[in-house]
Amino acid sequence: MRPMRWALVVSVLLPATAVLANPLPWTQIGLYGDPAGTVNVVYDVAPGLIEFHVVQIVHVETAGAVRFTAQPPPCFTATYLGEIHYHATMGNSQQGAWVLYGPCATGTVLVMTIQFAGDGTSGHCCWFEPQAYPGSNYIDTQLCGDTYWHWTHGEGIYISAVPDDNCGSPVEQTTWSEIKAMYR
């Protein structure tokens, strides 16, 4: 009878540990240098327009709304110009944005584009990340048809003051020969 008990314990615990081992959040929202959510660094090397694309990636379920703020850090010395909204939005990224998706959202969703006038004087490798909506302890998302808000992982972006320096971002420009040399 003892082996049967152990088999029962293992069969109950094994699926639970597999679920806990998954490092991927069910959804994340981040600031990116492109609308697809793949560029993790923008450059402030001369006066000009700097855009941050707010992208939400919904891996599981469907999202009905998201709430966050995106106030720039002190090391980013640009002037806020405004933003372009792609969905119904209450508020703005500076005081708190509550974005409502019309149909339920899944996959990669371009939420908004925040625009700044850069002057080329930002701190090097300045880290800019979304923050919690006012009154909440975290960035949060509402599932479609749900009334509860759920924790949402936030992804930041580097602002580089040096051309071609990606500040250690995971997306690095390299050549094929450099990649091959890593495996010799």
Secondary structure, DSSP 8 states (H G I E B T S, - for coil): -HHHHHHHHHHHHHHHHHHHT----SEEEEEESSTTS---EEE-SSEEEEEEEEEEEEEEEEEEEEEEB----TT---EEEEEEESSEEEEETTTEEEEEEEEEEEEEEEEEEEEEEEES---TTEEE--B--TTSSS-EEEETT--SEEE-EEE-EEEESSTT--TT-SS----HHHHHHHT-
